[in-house]
Amino acid sequence: MQRSRLGLFGGTFDPPHLGHVAALVAALATERFDRILVTVAGDPYRKSAEHLVSPAAHRLAMAEAAFGHLAKVEVSRIEIDRVGPSYTIDTVRQLGPEAGSIDLIMGADLAPTLPGWHEAELLAELVSVGIVPRPGEKAEYPQGWNWYEIPMDPVDLSSSFIRLGTLEPNELGKFLPESVIPLYRATAR
């Protein structure tokens, strides 16, 4: 049995936006992956401590609407079905037996936080990290991690910007995939 080259693109996806889509398209263009698993955090402990997070089922539905059309991309509920905080190391452990290699795909803004992740030293041994550029983010990546850059033009967009609620309804199409807009509007805070 041939083991696969797996990419993990995890997040809260509250809501998933066009920057997320661009990152996935860029990761696919590298041809490093047999498939990319989008893992929607069930309990995004880092985010839920900062602000109210939409229910996991709703974020999963938005992620499926945003990414379901992309070849080799699968939206997973693996972290939603697990009880407790969504730790990437637990997902890697669970998927490891079926994957020949696992790469985390993340924005340059998150890379410096890797040493503070749950069981970071073990995680650094088990994965490589594909870094997506972000506007204004200098390439400063933690020591001890096997990382590489995913080429793409940086996208200046975040879910928190969209959640601010200052956008007019007709502006959402500039930031969200069309398929996500009705779902987002249904529960926008």
Secondary structure, 3 states (H helix, E strand, C coil): CCCEEEEEEEECCCCCCHHHHHHHHHHHHCCCCCEEEEEECCCCHHHHCCCCCCCHHHHHHHHHHHHCCCCCEEEECHHHHCCCCCCHHHHHHHHHHHEEEEEEEEECCCHHHHHHCCCHHHHHHHCEEEEECCCCCCCCCCCCCEEEECCCCCCCCCHHHHHCCCCCHHHHHHCCCCCCHHHHHHHCC
